Amino acid sequence: MARPSHARFAATRWSLVQRARGEGDEGRRALAELCADYWAPVYAFFRRDGMSTDDARDLTQGLFAELLERGDVAGGDPGKGRFRSYLLACARHYRSNQRDRERAQKRGGDAQHLPFAAPVDDAHLLVADEPRHDATPEQAYLRAWVRQTVAMALRQLEDEERESGRAAVFDRLRPTLEGAPLDGSYRDVARELGTSEGALKVCVHRLRRRFRAALLQQLGATVEDPADAERELRELFDALG
């Protein structure tokens, strides 16, 4: 299934949950979008809970396959708060139900297939640098949630920049949005892009501001009241230290 364009970001993740209540193609598409976007945090939770790479992947596949099959996520209620808390509760419940079961599904065997491409390789990278000796499964989930939110915000901003014909500038400045220093002096990069040093600094400032706005939009879509996005942003990054 093709990934949705985040330039046309849905009003809220809870709105997708509400759409997932429907029984038809629209409901399944809404549910599949939720699963594709939030596969990595659930995988990180299972992986840090002591599961092997393959078992964590299989369990994540199993959880989302079950949600897709039964539409269980449609039982969510935005009045209960953050979507990330709701999905974490689903993962805990599913993991608890699976602890005493002999898993017959093996990779390439009876595993259920999902109608989207699960970002397995990306999920591996999300937890590769997690300190195994002191991180809890909940902390791994939170870390992956933040990284996934950042990735979606970057994708949203990239879509907007490319549609506006500023792809070359965005590609050159993107590392600064991810915490890396500018590769080269402002003077050299400005010359490379055919602009002035002052104009480049203004561009970097505006791009960072728009990136923050994209982050807030993504977070506002996962809480009951989008006005709580600022608080959610602070809590997420405070939790990560």
TASUL-V316591 format. One record per helix or strand of 3 or more residues. SS is the DSSP state (A for helix, B for strand). FROM is the first residue (numbers start at 1). TO is the last residue. Records with the same first field share a line. If there is no record, write none. Layout:
SS: FROM-TO / FROM-TO
This chain:
A: 6-8 / 13-19 / 25-37 / 39-48 / 53-70 / 72-75 / 78-80 / 83-98 / 120-128 / 137-163 / 167-177 / 186-193 / 197-220 / 226-239
